[in-house]
Every structure is written in C-alpha cells, then in structure tokens.
Amino acid sequence: MSGRVLVVDDDAAIRRSLERGLRLSGFRVSVAADGAAALTALAAEPPDVLVLDVGMPGLSGTEVCRTLRARADDTPVLMLSALDELADRVAGLQAGADDYLVKPFALEELVLRLHALLRRRPPQPSDLIRVGPLRIHPETRQAFWDEDELRLTRREFELLAQLARNAGIVLSREVLLDRVWGYDFEVRSDAVDTFVSYLRRKLEAGGRPRTVHTVRGVGFVLRVPDEGGAGR
C-alpha cells in the first residue's frame, strides 16, 4: 500500500534524502521547507499521510499539527524529531500526531510506519472495491458476493481487500504480511496460508467457484469469474 506523502523539514538534505527514498519505495512525494509552506501545500493538494519535522523555525511541526486538528483535518501525521525527549514526544502526540520517529532513523522503519498509518486511515466512500460478483465496503468492513454478505473476521476482511485491490496480480506472502499484519515481525509467513484457507472456505461456501488461487513458489492471486454479475 502506497500513497501520496508530504514531507516537511527545514533541512534541505533531509528533504532530498526522504523524497528520493520514499519515491523508490513506491510513494508519490511532495516536499515543503517550513510550516507555512506545509499548510499551503496541504490546502492545495491534501496528501494521504504527512511526515512532519517538529523543530522548524517559525511555525513548528507541533503548531502545524495542532492547526490541522483544529480544522478537523484527520490526515495521518508522523512526527520527526532530533530530540529523544519524553516531553517532546508527548507535545507532538497531544497536538494530534499519530506516530513519532526520532532522528536518525532507518528509511525502512519510516516506510513501515507510513504503511501502518495508511492502513489505519479512515476509508472514504469512494474506496468501494468491485471485482466481478464481489463488492467490498471498507468504510463498513462488509463484503458481499452478489447480494450475499460474507461473514469475515477482521483479518480475513483485510486479506480479501488487499487481494481484491490487486485482482489479477500475484501477491507474495511477504507483501501480504506487510500489508495485512503490518510490521509485526513475530508473525510467520505460514499465517498467510492459514488465513487464505479460512477465507477460501467462506468465499466458496454454497458451491461458489474458487477465487483465491495459489501460485506455487510465489504467492496468491484473486481471480473471479465473469458470470454471476457484479452485484449492486
């Protein structure tokens, strides 16, 4: 799962480094050099997630975050700070930040945290997913095959949504682990196989055809037949 990220930092070298690294990780990236520019950029083209430095001259990252929340803007915010001080972290979180990362940090950790924030982002009504007879409503966490509701657990629903968003594309176990389970490295890859089997049982109930297929040595792919209609 990728999206559009706005990176706000007064250090030009950090902006360039994050812009390059996040682009290579599949994000669409824009940058701003200070708090005022960040608010302008947010109004012009709202990002999916905001990476915001705390210690900027003029309008601080904490003030930017507080301004957003006062506007009822719920864009996920990850704060960056060179200070590993409890008071600094608390101030950012009290201002409405969703996560916090202390400099220096590994790009891989930032990417994983951004993916986690994007997964938690409240879905929009336009996020409805339709694939053949499958209809998936992220905002209500409901899934239907034609008019029959599929009773899925949270993990089964997230797994189906990921496969449906990438219908026809083979997703590896590692990709599904990252997108469905997040960066919990204690979860083993065979958990994917277990939950795929649970999901198949519910999708194929009543004689419905197989839709989640195993590609040996690679991963899983969702393919649905054309017959049965797309549902309404």
Protein Blocks (a to p, Z undefined) as FASTA:
>chain_A
ZZddddddfblklmmmmmmmmmmnopacdddfbfklmmmmmmmmccfbdcddfbdghjaf
klmmmmmmmnopabdcddddfbdcfklmmmmmmnopabdcdddddfklmmmmmmmmmmmp
ccdfklpccehjbccdfknopacehjbccdddfklmmmmmmmmmmgoiacdfklmmmmmn
opafkbcfklmmmmmmmmmmmmmgghiacfbdcdehilccddddfbhpjbZZ
